[in-house]
Amino acid sequence: MSDWVWSLISALGTPLLLFFWQSLLKRELTEDWGRRIGKLLTVLFRQRLGVAGGNSIRDKFQSTVEDFVNGLRQGLKVE
């Protein structure tokens, strides 16, 4: 295929992908999925490292994810 076809696919594909992503992943489903993953990670951390070590790793993981999300929000702000 020629370059202009790939450019057209890229230009139209990205917004369409984001539109479908948002329509498929409703807010409630996204939060539920995150809650389930968090519970799974808590159980895995505690089984591998014990309660104290698992809680420590969980807290570090949580702060890292929060830092990432805050940076993502700042990057998405339109100034």
C-alpha positions in Angstrom: 0.0 0.0 0.0 1.1 3.5 -0.6 2.1 5.9 2.1 -1.1 8.1 1.9 -3.3 5.0 2.6 -1.3 4.3 5.8 -1.5 7.9 6.7 -5.3 7.9 6.2 -5.6 4.7 8.3 -3.5 6.2 11.1 -5.4 9.5 11.1 -8.8 7.8 11.2 -7.8 4.8 13.2 -6.6 6.5 16.3 -9.8 8.5 17.0 -11.9 5.5 16.2 -9.9 3.3 18.5 -10.2 5.8 21.3 -14.0 6.1 20.7 -14.5 2.3 20.8 -12.2 2.0 23.8 -14.4 4.4 25.7 -17.6 2.9 24.6 -16.5 -0.7 25.5 -14.9 0.2 28.9 -17.6 1.9 30.9 -16.5 3.6 34.0 -18.1 1.1 36.4 -16.5 -1.8 34.5 -13.1 -0.1 34.6 -13.3 0.5 38.3 -14.5 -3.1 38.9 -11.6 -4.5 36.8 -9.2 -2.4 38.8 -10.6 -3.5 42.1 -10.3 -7.2 41.1 -6.7 -6.7 39.9 -5.9 -4.9 43.2 -7.4 -7.7 45.3 -5.4 -10.3 43.2 -2.2 -8.4 43.7 -2.8 -8.0 47.4 -3.3 -11.8 47.8 -0.2 -12.6 45.7 2.0 -10.1 47.6 0.9 -11.5 50.9 1.4 -15.1 49.9 4.9 -14.4 48.6 6.1 -12.0 51.2 3.9 -12.4 54.2 1.5 -9.8 55.5 4.0 -7.1 56.5 6.1 -7.5 53.4 3.0 -7.7 51.2 1.6 -4.5 52.6 4.9 -2.7 52.1 5.1 -3.8 48.4 1.4 -3.0 48.0 1.9 0.5 49.3 4.9 1.1 47.1 3.0 -0.2 44.1 0.0 2.0 44.9 2.1 5.2 45.2 3.8 4.4 41.9 0.5 3.9 40.1 -0.9 7.1 41.6 2.3 9.1 40.5 1.9 7.7 37.0 -1.8 8.6 36.8 -1.1 12.2 38.2 1.6 12.6 35.5 -0.8 11.3 32.9 -3.5 13.8 34.0 -1.0 16.7 33.9 0.1 15.6 30.4 -3.4 15.5 29.1 -4.4 19.0 30.4 -4.8 21.5 27.7 -3.2 24.8 28.5 
